[in-house]
């Protein structure tokens, strides 16, 4: 696509061509909830949190052999965070999870590591009608079967033991950042034009007045809509990889701002965010997860698959995908990064997926 064509495309046309995404850091929710509860500044009823009961028994039963008891995972709680293409707070099955971020929390130290799973990553999302593994873009799992299917896809493809998730829709991040008074982000120069386009189109969709346009790149304070638009940009150097990086940058900035926020700001954030959240956890569970804000530290962030262990291209009817050239090696790296488990040996299930993907690469990309 030429530069000229990109500039003349309207936000509405982009919306029709691809799913919108929104990111909100689960860890931030934990911090805010813990402070609010501990200081009794504001009391939110459990009913305001979009809690849903998922079948943990089924999820556990479908984990790869030995993963539920894997020692390296026992010291961590891993949360799957989904940002879905949705308005009107329809956050379940039928919506694409255009953002997938894993937050691995060390139960002892409070250290948190974040990893984006690129939405177009070519993985098995389950069995087809003939009982064969069906490989496609991983964000299709959420649409096909809601959070249960998406979590199972992550567990089986990556040797994980996830049972908890948090999902947000369209307005969540914008409302959070505005309630915090904006965040400081180092905006890439080539992203300024598209941030403005996305922000205007998004404001129209939300029925809100657009914020002022950005005039330059560099470190600056972004409003909620500006920051959300920055998260959505795809048509710059790096494409979806750059977008995932932007998402994590915004998460980090939002988290840091939340740590220094006033009680009034935290109250406003909680009031706006919790009703827009769809999660497996009750309000009490979230507030009990981390009682001490001082113990929380984001120690690292990354994307999956690794840049030197992936390729991209048309995978038959599944379209353009991000393909892990060696899923087994990528999963080993992921366990070292998230769980400090160097030398991790993936299960037979992951090794089988890895071989199948290699066969598909040979079929479609060579």
N, C-alpha and C positions, 0 to 999 in steps of 0.2 A: 504494500500500500504506500503511495507516495505521500510526501509531506503535505502537498497541496490538498490531496483528498482527505487526509486526516483533519485538516483545519476546517474544511467545509462541512464535515459531518456534524449533524446536530446531536445534542445529548439524547434526544428521543430515538434517533436512529441507532445510537450505540446501545441504548437500553434494549432495543429489539434484538440486537445481535449477540448480546451476552448477558449473563446474569449479573445483577448487582451484588456487591458484597459489603459487609460491615463487620468490623472487628471490635471486640471489647474484651479486655484482659480479665480472665477469671480471678486471677490473684488480686486484682484491684477490688473486685467485689468482696473478696474475703476480708481485705484490709478495712474497707469502709464499713462492712457489716460488723466486724469485730469491734471497731472503735465505737460505733453507734450503740451497740448493745452494752459494752462495758461502761460507757459513760452515761448511759440512759438518757441520751440527748433526744432521741426520737424512738418511738416504738412502732415497728411495722408488723402487722398481723401476718401470720403464715400464708393466709389466703391471697395476699398481694404478690407473693412469689409464685411464678408459673411452674409449680412443681408437678411432675408427672411420674407415675410409678411405672418403671420399666422392669422387665422380667430378668432380674439378676441371675436366677437359676439357669435360664436358657443361655445367657451370655457366658456364664462360667462353664457350662457344659460344652460350649463351642470353642473355648480357648484351645490353643495347641497343647499337645501333651506335655505335661510338666511345668507349664507356664504359671499356673495358679500357685504352685509351690516354689517357684524360682527364687532362690535366696536373694539375689541382687535386686529384685523388685520389692521385696518385703519392707525395706526401709523407706520406700517412697509411696506417695499417693499421686497417681497420674490422672489428670482431668483432661477430657477431650472438650475443646472449645470450638463451637461451630458458629459461623456467621452465615446466615441464609438469605437467599433472594426472597424477601417477603415484605409486604406491607400489611397493615391491619392486623399485625401480631399473629399471623398464621405461621406457626413455627415448627410444625410437625412434618409428617410424611407429605411428599408432593412438592417440597421446596429443595432447591439445590444448595448444598453446603459449599459456597464459593470460598469460604475461609475455613481451614482446619488447622488448629494450633494445639499442640500438646504442651501441657504445663506439668512438669515433673517436680514435685515438692519433696525435698528431703525432710522426713518427719523429725529428725533429730536436730538438724542445724537450721532449718528454715530456708535453705538455699533453693532457689527455683531456677530451672532451665526451661527455655521455650524452644519449640521446634515447629516451624510451619511444614505442613504436608502440602506440597503444591497441588492445587485443585485438579489439574489435568494429569496427575500421576497415573500411569497405567498399572492397575492392580486388579485382582479378583474381588468382585463385590458380592460373590456368592455363587450358587449353582443356577444353571439355566434349566429349561424344561426337560432337558435330556439328562440332567444330573451331572453335567460337566461344569467346571469352573468357568465363570463368565468374566472376561477381562475387559475393562473399559476405564474411563476416567473415574477416579475415586470419588469425586463429588457426587456421582450418580447414586451412590449407596444411600445417602440420606433421603433423596427424593423417592427412591424405590421402597424404602422400609423405615424411614424415620431414624431417630437416634440409635435404636437397638441395632439396626442393620449396619449403620455407619460405624458404631463401636465395634461390632463383630468383625467388620472388614479391617479395621485398624488392628485389632487384636490378632487376627489370623495372619495378616500380611506382614506384621512387624513384631510378632512374638511379645505382645503386651497383655496386661491384665486389667484393662480399664473397665470400670463399671459405672463411673460417674461422668456426667457431661453438663455443660452449660451452653445454651443456644440463645442468640439474640437476633433481632431482625433489623429493620432499616434505620430507625431513629435512635437506637440505643446509644451509640458512641457519640453522636452529635449532642444529644442531651447531656450526657455525662461531662463532656469537655466544656460545654457552655456553663454548666453548673459549677465547674471548677475554675471558671474565669479564663479559659483558654490554656493552651500548652505551647511550649517552646519547641519548634521543629526546624531543623536545618534543611530547607526545601531545595531540591535540585533545580538548577536554572532551567533545564529543559522540561521541567514538570510544571512550571508556572502557568503557561497557556492552558494546558489541559486541566489543571486544578480549577481554574476559573470556569472553564466550560462545564465540567462535572458539577461544580458547586451551583451554578445557575440552574442546570437541569434538575439536580436533586432538590433544590429549593422549590421548584415548580411542582415536582411530584409530591413533596411533603406539604404543599400549600402554605409555604412560608416565604417571607421576604428574603431575597438573597443578601448575603453579607458583602462588604466591599471586596472588589477583586484584588488579588495579589499583584504587585507591581514589580517585584524582583525576587530572586532566589536568596538563599542564605538563611541564617538563623533569625527567626521571627516568631511572634505569637500568632497562632492560628485559632480561629473560632471552631466550634464544633462542626459546622458544615464544611468549612475549609479543610479541616483535618480529615474528615470523612472522605471528602473528594480526593484528597491526596492519597488516601488508602486505595482508591478505586482505579487510579490511573494505570493503563496498560500500554498505551501507544508511545512509549519512550524507549530509549536504549535499555535492553534487559527484559522488556516485555513483562511476562507474569512473574519472573524471578525478581525484577525490580519492585514490582507491586508488593510481593510478599515481604521484601525488605522494608518498604515504606510502612507496611502494616505493623511490623515489629518495632520500627522506630517510633511510631505513634503510640504503641502500647507502652513502650518504655517511658516516653515523655508523660503520658497520662498517669502511669503508676507513680512516677516521681512527684508529679503535681499533687496527686492524692495524698501522698505521705506528708506533705507540708500544708495541706488544706485546713481551713478553719472548721470548727464544728458546724457552723451554719452552712458552709459549702458541702460538707459531707452529708448533712441532712438533705439538702436539695438533690444531691447526687443519688442518694439512696431512694428518695421518693420517686425520682424519674426513671431510675434504672431497673429496680426490682420488678415493677409491674410489666416491664418489657422483656423479662427473662423467662426462659423455659428450661427447667433443670430437673435432674434426678434427686437433688438434695433439698431438704427442708431448710427454712430460714435458720432453725436452731443448729442444724448440721453445718451450715456455712459459717455461722458466727462462732461455732466451737472449733473450727478447723485451725485457725491461727488467732490465739488470744493476745499475743504480744507482737505489736507492729514492728518493734525493734529487731525481731528475729528474722524478718523477711528480707531477702536479698536476691535480686535477679543476677545470677552469676554467668549466664551465657545465653545466646540465641543463635539459631541456625535454621537452615532449610533442608528438606528431604525431598528427593534424593540429593546426594552431594553433587556439586557442579562437575567434578571430574569423573563422576561415575554415572552419568546420565546422557541421554541423547533425546532428540525431539523430532517428530515427523508424523506422517499420516499412517495410522495403524488400521488400515482397512475402513470398515464402516464406522469405527469408533472415532474417526477424525484425527485431528492433530493432538498428540499426547506427549507428555513428558515421560520418558521411559527409563527406568533404572536398568542400566546395562547389566548389572549384576546385583539383583535384589539381596542375595545372601551377604555380599560384602557391605552393602548399604545398611542392612539391619545390624550387622556387627558394629559398624560405626555408630549407629543410633544408640545402641545400648551403652557404648563407651561414653558417648556425649551426655546422655540423659542420666545414666545410672552409675557412672564411674566403674564400668565393667569391661576393662580391656580384654581382648581375646575372646569375647563372647562368641559361642558357636550356635548359629541358628538351628531351629528345629527342622525335622524332616519335612514338615509342611512348607516352611519358608523355602527350603532348598528345592522342593518340587515346584513351587511357584516360580522360583528363579530360573529353573531350566525351561519352563514353559514360556516365560517372557523372552528368553534368549531365542527360542524357536520362532516366536512371533516376530522378533526383530529381524531374523534371517529371512522370514517370509515377506515382510512388508517394507523393510528399510534397506535391503541390500539387493 
